[in-house]
Structures are given as C-alpha cells and as structure tokens.
Amino acid sequence: MKMKRHTISVLVNNQPGVLQRVSGLFGRRGFNIESITVGESEEIGLSRMVIVTTGDDKTLEQVSKQLYKIVDVIKVIDLSANPMVARELALIKISAEPAIRPEILGIVETFRAAVVDIGPTTLVVQVVGDSDKIDAMTELLKSYGIRELSRTGVTAMIRGSVSK
C-alpha cells in the first residue's frame, strides 16, 4: 500500500479535552501527526483542526471512521483528496551582523518574506507559504546561523466555491 501525505480537516465542538482525544486516536493507530493547527471556525462554538499526517488510504479511512466515534467530532474531510490551498507561517531568527544583512535581505525579498524584527546581531524573518517554500528558505538561511525557528503547522481549505 502506498503511503502518502494527507491533510485532514476535522470540525469539532469547542470543548476541553477534544484535542487530546483526537491526537490520542492518531497515536493509538500508529499515525504520526506532522502538524496540527486548531482555531475557531466560521460557526460559533465550533473549532477546525487541520491535521497533516502520512499513511495509506485504507488506514486513513479507518482513522476517519474512528474520529466520528468521538462525541465532539462533527465532520471529517480529507482535504488532500481535493484541489486545496495550504499555507504555513514561520518565524526565523537569524544571526545577522550589519555587514551581511543586505545579502539576507536579498533572500527575504526573493521569497516574498518580511523582516519583522531587527536586533543588534539578529533579524527575525516571517515567511508564509506552502511547506516546501518554508523548507527551501530555511535551508538557504542555515548558512547564516538560525538561532530560533517557529512554525505554525499547515492550515488548509478546498479551493474555489466548493465548501464541505
């Protein structure tokens, strides 16, 4: 069976313990969660979890069925089965003495990123995009010395007027 990356949207009641029950289900099934983002949805009282994981289609189907057994789960959608928009945000703190800043700013500009903080010996860069873009930028900035890296995890939705 072919392992592939899945991006799943889970609409849940905004209740204490739901995140723990959902993530626990993945753990018990032997699924690694690559990223998970949770926030308010368009409906009051409901939150949306966007979970990125890897597995074959059959196992994902089983996890989906198990998710529906959790009382607070309202809807489960495999976003990656549809054309989707997926974004992630990263903040990257780089060692940046004033002499090398123009070089770093060239990279920032190329990636359409932004400098959001300047310290005496550091820059904090914000980059938004798909995970590959963030990976590529991080790789280029490694040679300057990444002091700190914080990524949000992926959030996503189906493209166009189709809503699920």
N, C-alpha and C positions, 0 to 999 in steps of 0.2 A: 504494500500500500504506500501511496505517495504522501510524504509529509509536506505540508505547505503552511504558509503563514495565513492565519485567519484574524480578521478584525471583527469583533462581535459587539453589537450594541445591546445592552440589557436595560430595559426600563423598569425601575423598581420604586416601591413606596419609600419615601424618605424617612426611614426608621433606624434607630440604633441597632447595630448588630448585622445589618443586611450585607455590608461589605465583607465582614468576617465570614458569613455563611457562604457567600458567593465564592470568595477566594479559597475557602476551605474545601469546597466542592472540587475546584480545579486541582488542588493539592492531592486530595484523595484519589483522583482519577489519574494522577501522574502527569498532569499538564503543567508546564512551566508558564507563568504569566510573564511575558516580556515587558508589557507595560499595562497600566490600568489608570484611567482617569475617571473621576466622578464629579458631577456637578449638577446643578439644578437643570431641569428640562423645561420645555415650553408649557408644561402643565403644573400648576401649583400642587405641591405635596409629592411630586414625583421627581426622582433623580435619574440621570442617564449615566450608566457605566459604559466606557468604551475599553474593551479588553483586547489586547493583541497577544496571540498565542500561536503555537505551532503544533500541528497534528494532522492525521489523515481525516478524510471526510467522514468516515464511519464513526470514529471516536468523537469528532466534533458534534455529530448528530446525537450521540448518547449524552454528551455533556449538556447540549441544548435541552433534551428531554428532562434531564435531572434538574436543570435550572428552573424549569417550570414547576417542579415539585416544591420549590422554596416558596412559602406563602406570599412573601412580599414581591416576588418577581411577576411583572405584568406582561412583558413582551421581550422576546429574544430574536434578534435579527443578525444573520451573518452578512455584514456589510460588504465583505470582500467577495461575495458572490455577485455583486452588482458593481457598475461603474461608481466609484466613490471619490470623495475629496478627503484627504487625510493630511493633518498638519500636526507639527510638534514645535515647541519653543524650547530654546536652550539659552542659558546664560553661561558665558565662558570668561573666566578671569585669567588674563594672560600677563606674564612678566613683560613689561614694555618700557624700557628706558626711553627717554625722549628721542634719542638718535635713531631708533628703529621704528618709531611709530608710523612714519609715512609708509613704510613697507607693509605694516599690518593694516593700515587704513586702506591700502590698495586691495588687500584680500577681502576686507569688510565690504568695500564697495562692489567688488565682483560678485559677492554672494547676496547683494542687496540686504545686508545686515546693518546693524546700527551700534555705534558706541554709546552705551548708556551710563558709563561712569569712567572718570579719569582720575587716577591717583598718581602720586609722585613716581611710582615704579610699576604701575599696573594699568590695564584697560579692562573694562568689562564690556563684552560684546553680546548683543542679543541677536539671535538668528531664528527665523521662523521658516518652516518648510517641511517637506517630507523627510523621513528619517535618513534617506540616502544623502540629501543635501547637508543635513546636520553632521552626519558621519564624515563627509568629504571636507567640510570646513574644519571640523575638529582635527582631522588628520593633518591638514595644512598648518594649523596653528600649534601643533605639538612641538615643532622645532623651536618655537619661541618660548616655550615653557608654560604649560597650562597649570595654573595654581589651583583652580577650582572649576568644576563643571557641574551644572544642574540642568537636568532635562525634565520636561513636564510629562512625557509619555504622549502617545498619539491620541488625538481626538479626531472623529471622522463622521461623515454622513454620506448618504447616497446622493449622487449628482442629480441635477435637474428638478423637475416638479413632482417626481415620484416621492411620496412620503410613506413611511411604514411605521 
